[in-house]
């Protein structure tokens, strides 16, 4: 099965974390996620995260430490997901892959339809 390397940001503003909902026509449409994207060939995960946040949200963050890695199997592919702690700096919120976004308290995350791969990190930050 094909393995896709993906990076996401657990982006904090105060005591709330940023999530965004994938728009119709995109993979995982209707699911909320910690934003990020695919790591390109010969790109470091940190570089990919900064690039993806700029491209998809017009967002700048202060990149922190790697929180963890998680492998998730979907029906036709597998992703290896790297999650980084980030502090929100600024954003235009010009959405290209998402149709909604919000900052929520971690205790409220399970009220959203979270992408299955991201649930590992939801569980991590809500313990």
N, C-alpha and C positions, 0 to 999 in steps of 0.2 A: 504494500500500500504506500502511496506517495506521502512523504512527510514534508509539511510546509512549516518553515520557521517564521514565527509571528511575534511581534513585540507589542506590549500595551503599557499604558501609563495609569497608575493609581494616583490620580491628580487631586491633591488636597487644597481646599481653601478654608482655612480655619478648621472646624470640626466636621466639615462636610467633604464628600468625595464626588468627583465629576463622572457622570455616565451620559451616554448618548444612544439614541435609538436608530438602528439601521433603517434606511428608507426602502420603500418598495422597489423591487428590481435589483437589489443588492443581495449578496450572500447573507444569510441570517436576517433577512428583512423582518422587522417587527420586534426583534430582540434588542434589549439594552445591553451595552457593553462598556468596558473600559476602553477608550479609543486607542488606536495604534494601527498597525498593519504589517504587511509582509516585509521581511528582511530581504533586500535585494542581494544578488550575487556580489561577494567581496565587500559587503557593507557590515559594519558593526551594529549590534542591536541598538545601542544608544543613538547612533547616527540615524538609523531607520525610524526610531521613535520621534526624534526631533523633526525629521523630514515629514513624516506622516501627520503629526499634529499640526504643522504649518499648512500642509496641503489640504487636509480635511476640515480644519476648524479655524485656521488663521491664528493658532494658539502658540504662545510661548510659555515654557515652563522652566523651572529650575530643576534639573535632573538630579535625582538622588540615587540611592543604592538599589541594587537588584534585590527585589523581595523574594523572588523564587522563580522556578521553572516548573511547567506542568505539561504533560503530554495528554492530549485528548483525542480519542478516536471517534470520528464521524463515520457514516456509512461508506463513503467512497474515498476518504482521505484522512490523514492524521495531522494534527498541528502540534508543534512544540512551541509553547507559549512562554515568553519571558516577560515578567512584570517588574516594572520599576516604580519606586516611590518618586513622586514629583510634587512640587509646590507650584500652584497656579501663579502666573505672572500677569498675563494679559491675553486677550483674544478678540478677534473681530467677529467670531462665531459665524463666519460665512460657511455654511454647511454644504459639503459636496457629497458625502456618503450617508449622512444622517438627516432626519427630519425633526428631531426634538433633542433637547439636552437639559440637564439640570444638575445642581449640586444637592446631594442628599446625605443625611446622616447614615452612617454604615448600618445602624440598626433597622433602617427602612428599606435596605436594598432588596431583601427577599420579597418585598411587595411588588417588585418589578419583574417582568419576564426577561431574566438575565440569560445571555448566551451561555450554553452548557459549558464551554471551555472556561469561561470567566468565573463560574460558580466556585471553582477551587479557591480563587483569590477572594471572593466574597466571604467564603467560610473563614479564610485566613484573617481577614481584617475585622470580622465581627466577633471573634473569640475573645 
